């Protein structure tokens, strides 16, 4: 089974979510030696892409499912043969490697068929006619292989005969029409029979018993351009073995092939296998090349992927099919929510401004110094999540970790923060759809579904100009998802204030919760920067009070 461990942040990932996943995956690799991959559950936003580009780090792979896949199975090794391989060789390969079938591939290594033990044994049981070698496309190489033979004479240009397979066991005067032009003739050490076969224009002479030929026979064969092969087997054994020279392409299964891809889920594989009766199924990679083989016994034990959650511990913020995985760890700085696990896990939750602060602590606790790139990602995430310590969620621990990381990166936090926030808050080329679906978190309060979106901007005037359009789109999203309330938080980092747009229920309750007088669904809250520490608690309290009335 694939021993890979996955590390992921939440849906609609922000800089902390992406950077914490990348840095923690690197730490786990260095500590355990396991294969650990950081993944993401959504598109990388503009700010995060700036950070990744700045430190020359590739974004995590986008993954929308954590279900066990074929690539996670301990599949059998792929044994591939060309279509010209003999049945003799194919049988030997299955016995040597303990497999029931072989994949037959063309010159480009594309799958064209399957040759199984049942194909081979059925071929041996079938009563083939004596023209099978020519009719099946058998090659001289295959004949030499099964007979352990060698050429006594081999023309420069070899043409496989298409006639019948005949044992020259009668007297030359009794042959009549039993041997014809193009036949494959098995003969012992009888010179008269050998010369007669050449005279009749046969296609191939096989000399058995390990005997040679006279100079006269050799000269006549050269004149007639008839190949001669010598084998140590007697005539009976030679005749018995020659059908094994037939290529696998003649007996392989090449229609209605059932194959699986590395990315196919185990659940889907089980359904397909239940409707077929093959013992083994080829597994193909993205290029269509055979990389392995699986059977029903590979699916007996439940294969579940292992995952570590960072920067979240709410089921609705995680990957959709989280229940199919085994959660090994949770590293977070949010409130404890509704994640349930099948067994005890390592759960580290600290009231700090950034999950990356916790990850940085874990590096130092393990005595492992993060490299410059990982230190840069952690620094950027701390700056982003704490708004360079302007957010009320910022702590002395965040400041200490950034200070220690800055010694590795050489960053000036103020200069870097200004460049990062400037790039991240650009709204050009962003549609209203992009804005309302960006940095979204969903919550449940008193059984009510709530949606909160935060947009950071250094120029709120541009946003207020499209306020009506924003409200219409927010209402559309709220209604479509059957949610009670949608709150848009438009935050100006440097003015240290946020404008709130509220659609749906609880507008008055939320406004009252912030102590804002007046009416309307749009209002400015000075000092409001943190969604987690400032906005969500007020909304939760406001909804609870409204429901209690």
N, C-alpha and C positions, 0 to 999 in steps of 0.2 A: 504493500500500500504506500502511496505517496505520503511522505512524512512532512509535507509542507505546512507551515503555520502562517495564517493570514492576520494582518493588522489593519484595522480600518477605523476611520473616523465616521462621522454622521453623514446623513443625506444633505444635499446642498452645502457641500463642505466649504469652510472658511480657511483662512491661512493656518490657524492653530490646528484644525482638524487634519489637514494635509501634512503639515510639517511634523506634528507629533507622531503621526503614523509612520512617516519615513524614518524619523530619528529613532523611534522605539524599535522598529523592525531591524535597523542596523545594530542597535544595542543587543537585541536578542540573538542575532546572528553571531556577534562577537562573544557573547557569554556562553551560548549553548552549542554553537557549531551547526545548528539546524538550518534547513532552508526556510527562510522567513521572507514573506513578500508583503509589502505595503500595498493596499488597494484603495480605491476611492469609489464612492457611491453616487457621484454626480460630477458635473463639469467644474473645471478649475476656474475660479473667478479671476478678474483682471489683476487684483492685488497679489494674489497667490502666484499667478504666472510671472509677475514681476520678480517676486522673491526667488522662484525656481530658476528663472533665467539669470538672475544676479549671481546666484551661487552655483550655476551650471549643474543643476540636478534635474533629471527627468521626472515628470509627474508620475504618480502611481498609476497602475493599470486600472481602467474603469471596469467594474464588475457589478453585474446586476443580480447575481445569484450565488449562493454559497452551498447549493446542493452538491452532493457527491457526484463527480463526473468520472467518465471512463479513465481519464488521465490519473485519477486517484487510486485506481485498482492496481493490484500487483499482477499485471497481465503477463501472459507467456511471451517469450521472445518471438520475434517474427522470423520465420524461416521461409525465404523466398527462392523460387527457382525460375529459370526461363522456360518458355513453352517447349523448347527442344529437348529438355532433359528427359532421359529415358525412365521408364517405369522402374527399371532395375535400380537406378540411382535414387529415384524418389522414395522407393521402399527402404533403401538403406538409410536415407536421411531421417525418415520417420522413426526407424528403429534406434538409430544412434542418439537422437535427441528426445525420444520419448514423447512425440507429438502425434496427433491423429490426422493432421492435415498440413498441407503446404500451400502457400500463396504463389500463384503463377503470375509473373509480371512480364511486361514487354521491355524493350530496350530502354525506354524512358522510366522504367521502374513503376509504371502504372499497373494496377491490378487488372488482370484480364480473366482470371478464373481461380478455382480452388480444386486441388487434387487431394482427395482424402484416402484413408486406408480402405474405405468401402469402395471407392472408385477403382483402386488398384486390385483389390481382391476380386471384385466383380469382373474385371478385365481378364484375370487369370481363369476364372470359371467359365467365361464365355467361350464358345467354340468359334474362333475366328477362321475365316477362310485363308487359304495359303497365299493370298495376295496382300495380306495385311501390311507387310513392311512397306511396300511401294505405295499403297493406298493411304497410309497414315502419315506420310512425310518423314519416315525414319531416316536418320542420317548415317553416314559411314562411321562418324565418331561414336554414335550409340552402339553400332554393331561391334566395333573394336572393343568398346568398353565391356559389354556383356560377355563377349567371348574371350576377353583378356588376350586378344589377338594382335597381329601386326601385319603390315602389308608385305607380301612377297613381291608384288608389283602393284604400284599405284599410279595411274595416269596423272598427268599434270592437271587435267580437268576431269573432275569426278562427277558423274551423273548417277544419281541413285536409281537403280533399276526398278521398273514397275511391274515386273512379271511375277510368276508364282515362285514359292519356296519349294524346292524339290531335293530329295535325297537320291543321288545317283547310285542306286544299289543293284540295278539290273545289268545284264550283259549288254554291250554296245549294240548287238544285233537285235535286241528286244526293245530298244527305247522307243522307236517309231515317233509318235507325236507327243510323248509324255514329257519331253523337255523341249522348250521353244525359245525363240529369241527373246532376250530381256529377262529370263528367269534367274533366280538366285539358286545356285546349285551347291549342295554339300557333297563332297567327295573325299574318299580316303586317299591311299597312296597308289591308286590305279592310274597309271599313265595313259592307258588307252581311253579311259573314261574322261580324263582331263582334256585330252586332245579332241575327243568327240564333242565335249561341251563347248570348247572354243570354236570348233567348226560350226556348231549350231548357233553361234552368236549370242550366248547367254550374257546376262548383265553383270554377274559377279560369281566368282568361284571361291568357295570356302574349303580349304584343305584341313581335314581334321587329323587328330592323333599326333599332332606336332611334326608331321612329315613335311619335307620340302618338295620341290618339283625339279624335273630334269631341265637341262638347258633348252632342249627342244620345246618343252611346254612353255617355258619362260619366253622364248623368242616368239612363239606363235601368239601368246597372250599380248605381247607388246605390239605385234603386227595388227592384231584385232582390237587393240586398246581396251582389253578386258581386265579389270582389276582382280587380283588374287589375294586373299587373306588367309593366313595360317593361324590355327588355334590348337592348343594342346588337348582340348576336349574331344571326346569321341563323337561320332555322328549323331548318336541318340541325344547326348547332352547338348550338342550344338543346336540341334533342331528344337530342343525343349527350351533353351535359353533365348533364342532369337526373338520370340514375341515380346520379351522384356525390353527389347531395344525400341519398341514403339514409344514415341514421345508422349509426355503427359497431356499435351494439347489435344490428343485424340480421345482421352477419357475424362478430362477435367469437367467440372461443373462451371458453366460460363453464363448461364441465364438465371435471372431472378436471384442474383447474389445479394446477401444481406451483410452489410458492413456497418461499422460504427465509427464515429469520429471521436477524437480525444475530448472534445467539449460536450459530447452527449451526456445527459444526466443518467445516473444509474437507474432512476425510476423509469425513464423512457426505455432504457435497454431491457429492463425486466418485462415490460409490456410487449415489446417486439419479440423477445425470445419466447415468450409464452405462446406466440402464434406460429412458431416455427420449430423444427426438430433437428437442426444442425447441432453437432457436438462442439464446434468451434466457429468463431466469427472473427474476421480480420478487423483490425483497428487501423484507421487511416489518420494521418496528420493533416494540417491545413493545406498542404501541397498535393494531397491525394496519395501519398506514399504509405506503404504498409509499415507500421511501427510495432505491431504486436498482435496478439490474438487473445480472445477471452471466451470463456464458456460459462455455463450456469454455475459451476462451482466457485467461480470468482465472485459471485453475487451473494453467496450464502451468508457471510457475516456482514453486518451493517457497517458501511463505510461512511463516516461523518467527518466533514472537514473541521479543523480546529481553528478557532478565531479569537483574536484579542480585540476588545473594543477600547478605543481611546476617544476622549472628548465627548462622550455621551454614555448614558446608561438607561435610555428609554427605548422601548421596543419599536415604537412608531418612528423613531429617528434613525433606526438601524436598517440593515439590509432586509428586504421583504421576507425572505425565507430563513430568517435567523434560527427558527426552531429546528431546522434540519442540521444545524452545526453544533459543535461542542464549544461552548465559551470557556476559554482557559483563564483569561485575565480581563479586568476592567480597570483602566487608568483614566480618572476623570476629575473635574473640578466643579461639576454641577450638583444640584440636589439629587439625592438618591430617589430613583423613580421605580419603574415597573419591570425591569429586566428579571426574568426568572431563569435559574440554571438547574441542570440535572444533578449536579454534584458541586461540592465546595470549590470556589475559585479564589484566585488572588485578586483582591479588590482594593485598590488604592484610590482614595478620594480625599483631596485636600482643599480647604477653602482659600485657594490662591487665584490669581487673575488669569492663569493660562495653564492648560494641560502640559504645554511644553516646558513650563517651569518644573513640573513634577518629573517629567522625563529627564530634564537636565540634572535634577537631584539624583535620579537613579543611576545616571552615568557616573557621577562622582562617588556615590555610595558603593558602586561596584569597582571603583578604582580604575575606571576606563575613561580615557580622555577622548572626547568627541573630536573627530577630524574637523578641519576648517569648514567644509561644506555643511556638515550636520550641525556644528556650532552656529553657523550662519542661519540655518533654517530655524533652529530653536530660538535664536535671538529675535529674528523677524516675527515669529509667532508671539513671543512675549510682548513685543512692542505693539503688535496688531491687537491682541486681545485686551491689553490694558490701556490701549490708546496712549502709549508712551506715558503710563502711570497717571493719566488724567481720569481714568475710570475709577469709580469707588471700589471696584473689585481688586484693584492693585494692592499688593502687600509688600512688606519688606523682603519676603522670600523671593518675589518676582524681581525686585531690584537687585538683590544679591546674585541671583543666577545670571541676570543679564550682565552684571559687572564682571563675573567670572568668565562668561562666554566671550565678552568683548576682548578679553586678553588673548583669546585664540583667533578671533576674526579680525581684530584691529578696526572694527566699525566705530564710527562716531554715531551713537544712537539718534541724536537730534537730526543730523543731516540725512541719515538713512531713512528715518521715520518720515521726514518731509517728502522725500522722493517717493517712498512707498505709498503713502496716503494720497499724494497727488495723482499717481498713476491709478491707484485703486478706486478713486472717487470720480474718475472721468466718466461722464455719462454719454459721450458722443457714441453714435452707432448703437445705442441701447434703446430698444423699443419698450413700450409700456408693459408688454408681456414679459420681457426680460426683467424689468424692475420688480414686478409683483411676484415673480417666481424665483428671485435670487436667494438671498440669505433668509430662508424661512424656517421657523420653528413652529411645531404644532403641539398644543397642550390640551389636557382635559381637566376642567374645573367644574365640580358639582355636576358631573355627567355631561357638561357642555363642551363641544369641540371649539377650540379657539386657535386662530392662526395669527402669528406675529412675524412681520418682515421688517428687517432693519436695512436701511440704505445710508451709507456714509457719504457725505458730500462736503466739499469746501465752498460750495456756492448753492445755497438752498433756493435762491431766486429762480434758478433754472427749473427746479422741481415744482415750485408753486405755480409756475406758468402752465404746467400740464396737470394741475391738481384735479380738475374735473374729469379728465380722461383717466387718471389714476383711480379715482373713486369708482367710476363705471366698471373698470376692469376688476377692481377688488370685489365689488358686489357680484360680478359674474362668477368669479372664482369661489367666493363664499357660498353662493347658492348652489353651484355645481357640486361642491363637496359637502353640502348639508351641514355647514358650520354656523355656529351662533354669531361669532364676531371675527372680524379681520382688522388687525391694527397695523398700520404702516408707521414705522419710526424713522423719520428723516433726521439724521444726526450730523451736526456740524462739529467736527472734532475740536477745532481751534476756538470757536465761539462758545464751546461747551454748553450746547443746548440742543434740544430735539423738537421737531414739530411732529405732532401725532395726527394721523388721519384715521378715524374709526368708522367702520361701516358695520351694519347689523345691529345686534342687541347691545345693551349696557353702555351706550355712549355717554349718557348723563352720569352713570355710576363711576365710570372710569375718569371722566373729567373732574368729578367731585373728589375722587380719590387722590388726585394731584393738587387739590385745592385751587383749581382754576375756575373762576367765576365766568358767567356769561352763558351763551348758547352756541350751538353749532357742533359739527363733527370734526373740526380741525382746530387745534390749539397748540401753542408753544409752551414747552416746559423747560425753564432755565435749569442748568445743571444735570439734566437727564442725558446720560451717556450709555449706561449699561442696561441692556435688555434683561440680562439674568438677575442682576442684583437690585435694579431700580424699577424696571417696568413690570416684569412678571409678578413680583410680590404685590404691587398695587393692583394690577388687573385681577389677580387671584382673590384678593381681599374684596375688591369691588363687586365681583361676580358673586362671591359667597354672601355678602351682605344683601345684595339685590335678591338672591334666591331665598334668603331667610325672611324677607319681608312678607 
